[in-house]
C-alpha cells in the first residue's frame, strides 16, 4: 500500500521538478548566451543610427545589455572554475592507501 502511495504521489512531483529544472536551465543558458547579447547590442546600435530610438533610450538599453554581458561572462567563468574543480583529482597523502 505504501509503495502504491509513493508511486502515485512522488512520481508526478519528481516529474514536475525535473521539468522546472530543465526550464530554469534553458532560461539561464539563453540569458547568459553572449552571442544573443551581442546581437541585441548590434540591433540596438542600428536602431539608434536609423534614429528609431533616442540617445537617452539607447544609452539606457546599452548599459543594461553591457551589464548583462558582464554577468554572462562572470557566470561562465564561474561555471568553468566549478567544473575544473570537480574534475581535478584530490591528491592523496604519501603513504595513505
Buried (B, 14 or more C-beta within 10 A) or exposed (E): EEEEEEEEEEEEEEEEEEEEEEEEEEEEEEEBEEEBBEEBBEEBEEBBEEEEBEEEEBEEBBEEBEEBBEEBEEEEEEEEEEEEEEEEEEEEEEEEE
